[in-house]
Amino acid sequence: MTPDEYCDKKAAQSGSSFYYSFLFLPADRRRAMVALYAFCREVDDVVDGASDPNVARAKLAWWRQEVQSAFTGTPQHPVARALQAVVEPFGLPADEFQMVIDGMTMDLDQ
């Protein structure tokens, strides 16, 4: 499965109407939006599925590294690999991905 296929499956499985709205976008924008949405689902799932907040924090810390790798290195996760392909063409800033993770971290505390 390619990174894009993984993201598409992750986004479609969410059951959200957001995914279906992406289908009306031009292919390059759809690819970027699906990757972004899959990223949000992945980090949200870390928090939603956490029975131990410390484990969730460790997983979110891993995602912080993975996001950094999407901008400066070789990411391992298919979502981060899909993001790597779209961050430059769309001028997506790394700090905004980190802010999403910050928000998920806040969810662990509230």
Secondary structure, DSSP 4 states (H G I P E B T S, - for coil): --HHHHHHHHHHHT--HHHHHHTTS-HHHHHHHHHHHHHHHHHHHHHHT-SSHHHHHHHHHHHHHHHHHHHHS---SHHHHHHHHHHTTTT--HHHHHHHHHHHHHHHH-
